[in-house]
Amino acid sequence: MTPGIPITQRYIELLKSFPPRPITYEEELLATQKVIDSLIDKGELTPDEQDYLNVLGSLVHEYEEKHNTIRDIYGVDLLQALIAEFDLRQKDLIPIFKTESIVSQVLSGQRKLTVRHIADLAEFFHISPAAFFES
């Protein structure tokens, strides 16, 4: 609730229609997202609807923080993700690795990234060289 604004009958109706509770499993998440979507689809929201939306959004955020962890990637896995993200081909990396066969060997795990490769890749992708190392 927005500070200084008393609880209105409309806000109580929203709470009764779908009482906000901590989300503990996927079905609750989907139900909560459905209510959020219906509010967003409405367009212009009243202050009560906005407060209610914020509460539901906080619950979804809390659930996702606990359940949707993304593993850290580094090294060749990071390189492969960057290649996919930038829609590159192996031959686009020849200026860094000197030959397409070296690019292929690195991507297949037959050859390790060198310090020079990492420095050049970091410059090429505009990221920190530290991103290529396990933290």
N, C-alpha and C positions, 0 to 999 in steps of 0.2 A: 504494500500500500504506500502511496506517496505520502511523505511526512506532512502532517498538518491537515490532511483531508480525512474527514470522518468516513466510516464504513457506511455505504449507502445500500439501499434495498437491492439495487441492480447488481452490486458486487456480491451480495449474499446469494442472489439468484444464480450468478455464475458459479459460485463455490458449490452450491447445491447441485447444479446440473452436472458437474464433473469435479468432485472434490479432489484438490491436489494432494498427492501423497508421494513419498519417495518411490521412485521407479526401481523395481528389483528384477524384472525380467522383460524379455523382448515384447510380449503381448501388451504389457503396460506402456512400454515405450511407443508402440504403434498407436495405441488408443490416445495417448497424450499428443502425439504428433498430429493425429486427425483433428483434435480440438484446436490445436495451434493453427493448422492449415485453414480451418473454417473461419477462425478469427482474422487471419491474414487476408483471406479471400474477400472478406467483408469490405476491406478498404479502410476508410476513415474510422478510427476507433475512439470510443469515449475514454475518458481517463480511467474509469473502472475497468473497461475491457483491456486497456493498455497495461494496467497493473496486474490483472489476471494473466495476461499473455506473458508478462515478465516473470511471474511466479512459475508458470508452466515451463517457460524457456530455461529457467534456472534448474528445474528438476531434470530436464532432458540433458542439459550440459553436465550436471553432476553424474548422471548415469553414464554418459558417453566417456567422461574422464576416467571412470572406473573400468569400463568394459571394452572400450575401443582403443586399446593401446596399439601404437604403430611402432614396430621394431626399428631401431636405428640401423641404417645401412652405411657402409663405408667400403673403401677399396673398390674391387671390381664390381661388386653389387651396385655401388653408387654410380660407377661409370656406366653400367648397363642401364640404370634408371635414367641417367642424364641423356644417354643416346636416344632412348625411347621418348623422353620428354621433348627433346629438341628435334625429333624425327630425323636423326642422322643415320648415315650408313658408315660402315667400317672405313671406306675410302676417304670419308670426310676427316678422319683422324690421322691420316698419313703424315701430315706436317708435324705431328707430335711424335708419332712412333717410327717414322721413316719408311716403313713398308707395311703393306696390308697384312702380310703374314705375321708380323709382330703384333699388330692389332688383334688379329685372330687368336694368336697364342695367349695374349693377355686375357682376352675375354673368355677363353675356354679354360683358363686356370693353368695352362702349361707353362706360363711365364709370369713372373711377378712384376708389378709396377715398380719402376725405379724412382728415385728422388727427382730426377730430371723429368720423367713422365708426369709425376704428380704436380710439380711446379708448373709445367706447361699446360696440363689439364685444368688446373686451378685458374690460370690466366685465361684460357680458352672459354671456360664456363663462368668466369667472373665469380668464383667462390673461394673460400679460404682453403689452402692446402690441407689444413687440419681436418677438413671434412672427410678426407680419404683415410684417416686413421681411426681405429677403434677408440672410443672414449672411455 
